[in-house]
C-alpha cells in the first residue's frame, strides 16, 4: 500500500496567508486540499508561532508600535488629554482607544496617530464623531494612568517632554489673542501633569503660571464641580515664543498650529511697534 504524499505548502505562502492576511488554518487547508491539523503541523515545522485564540479571532490586522521615543511621548500626552483606553476583557490581547470630538481637526489627529497600527471606525452624528481604534498589546503603555515611571521616562530627555507637552496641548491647550496680546492656556483636572509641565517650563526659562480656577463641589451652571479644575498659562511674550518654538515641531493639530503661528505674528508685530518691553 502506497503512503500518502506529504502535502507541501511553501513557507513564504504560509507566512503571507497566516500572519499577514490572517487566514485560518482551515481556510489555508481548503486552498491546498488538506485539513487544519495538517496546516498547523506545517506552521510548526516552519517555525511560525501559532496564534492564541484571541489573536486568531481578530478580524483586522494590528501592527506593533514602531515609532520613535518622541512619537511615543506625543501619543502619551494626547492620550492623557483626550483618549479613553481599555481592554474589552481582562484576557483580551487587544486594546480599544476611543475619542469623542466635535472638531474635524481632532479626528484628523486621531487618524494620523493610529491609522498604520490598527482598524479605525467612526460613528458620526450631526454634532460630533466617536472614534475607535483597535490595537495590539504593544500599545499597553497607554493603559496606565500618568505615573512616576512615565514621569521619569519623559523628564530624562527634554525632547520627549516637549513632544509630550505637544500631545497634551493638541488635546487640551489653547493659543489665542486676548486684548491684542498672545496668550496660551491649558485647563485640566490632571494637576499632576500640569505641575510637571509647569516645572519643566520654568526649568527651560519659560515663565508659566499654575493656579486653581474652580474647586471641587463649587456649583456652576446648576451642577457641583466634580473635581478641582486647574489652569496653566503662559502670557509673557518671550516665554510664549520659547514655548511655541519648543513644541511646534511635534504638534499635529491644525488649529493649534494655526493659532500658535498667529500668536507668533502678534508678538513680532508688537515688537515692531514697541509695545513689548
Residue, then its C-alpha position, 0 to 999 in steps of 0.5 A: x500500500x502506497x503512503x500518502x504524499x506529504x502535502x507541501x505548502x511553501x513557507x513564504x505562502x504560509x507566512x503571507x496567508x497566516x500572519x499577514x492576511x490572517x487566514x485560518x488554518x482551515x481556510x489555508x487547508x481548503x486552498x491546498x486540499x488538506x485539513x487544519x491539523x495538517x496546516x498547523x503541523x506545517x506552521x510548526x515545522x516552519x517555525x511560525x508561532x501559532x496564534x492564541x485564540x484571541x489573536x486568531x479571532x481578530x478580524x483586522x490586522x494590528x501592527x506593533x508600535x514602531x515609532x520613535x521615543x518622541x512619537x511615543x511621548x506625543x501619543x502619551x500626552x494626547x492620550x492623557x488629554x483626550x483618549x479613553x483606553x481599555x481592554x474589552x476583557x481582562x484576557x483580551x490581547x487587544x486594546x480599544x482607544x476611543x475619542x469623542x470630538x466635535x472638531x474635524x481637526x481632532x479626528x484628523x489627529x486621531x487618524x494620523x496617530x493610529x491609522x498604520x497600527x490598527x482598524x479605525x471606525x467612526x460613528x458620526x452624528x450631526x454634532x460630533x464623531x466617536x472614534x475607535x481604534x483597535x490595537x495590539x498589546x504593544x500599545x499597553x503603555x497607554x493603559x496606565x494612568x500618568x505615573x512616576x515611571x512615565x514621569x521619569x521616562x519623559x523628564x530624562x530627555x527634554x525632547x520627549x517632554x516637549x513632544x509630550x507637552x505637544x500631545x497634551x496641548x493638541x488635546x487640551x491647550x489653547x493659543x489665542x489673542x486676548x486684548x491684542x496680546x498672545x496668550x496660551x492656556x491649558x485647563x485640566x483636572x490632571x494637576x499632576x501633569x500640569x505641575x510637571x509641565x509647569x516645572x519643566x517650563x520654568x526649568x527651560x526659562x519659560x515663565x508659566x503660571x499654575x493656579x486653581x480656577x474652580x474647586x471641587x463641589x463649587x456649583x456652576x451652571x446648576x451642577x457641583x464641580x466634580x473635581x478641582x479644575x486647574x489652569x496653566x498659562x503662559x502670557x509673557x511674550x518671550x516665554x510664549x515664543x520659547x514655548x511655541x518654538x519648543x513644541x511646534x515641531x511635534x504638534x499635529x493639530x491644525x488649529x493649534x498650529x494655526x493659532x500658535x503661528x498667529x500668536x507668533x505674528x502678534x508678538x513680532x508685530x508688537x515688537x515692531x511697534x514697541x509695545x513689548x518691553 
